[in-house]
Amino acid sequence: MTITINLSPDLETKLQDKALQEGKEIHQVITELLTTLIEWEIEDSKEAIKGIERGLSDFEQGNYRSFDEFAKEQDEKYNLS
């Protein structure tokens, strides 16, 4: 598949420099960078969903504290008073 995008001159230069340093074609570098970014985003989303699910599960089980308790702990921990 061919996709055409417009890059700023600065970004294009950076990509060309990276490709040259790695001995690759610029399209290879762009593909690798996009693949890494997409994989990271997918994993980050999965981790966020897991965290939310854990929080909801804890809440449903009664494992939570009031905001006042949290605020007091943070005040003491970071000497915020």
Secondary structure as UniProt FT lines:
FT   HELIX           9..22
FT   HELIX           26..60
FT   TURN            61..62
FT   HELIX           67..78
//
